Amino acid sequence: MARGEIHVSGSKEFEKFYNSLNPNDDLRGYIDEAMDSLKEDPTIGDKIEKKLWPKEYVKKYGINNLFRYSIGSNWRMTYTIVTDRKGITCAILEVLVHKEYDKRFGYQTS
């Protein structure tokens, strides 16, 4: 991998979700488009303030930044950007339906 190259990977949870989708599913196509966009510009998503980060993400993934990318009108993808001497990796944590995203981030309690 050349320095400065941008790669996209996913958490085990994301990979399981993605692989469960039918290749012809519209959502899978939207996710593929989102991943292509991240390869062009890793900061294309909305940066989420640290005070809003789910504790689960900090504990499980050890994140030090967090972004949200809207997929269509009803889905949200969360990801973090990891840099090292080899380049940049956008690590997708989850893709959630909007209602679940709101619950995860404490915007909705029911």
Buried (B, 14 or more C-beta within 10 A) or exposed (E): EEEEEBBBEBBEEBEEBBEEBEEEEEBBEBBEEBBEBBBEEBEEBEEBEEEEBBEEBEEEBEBEBBBBBBBEEEBBBBBBBBEEEEBBBBBBBBBBEBEBBBBBBEEEEE
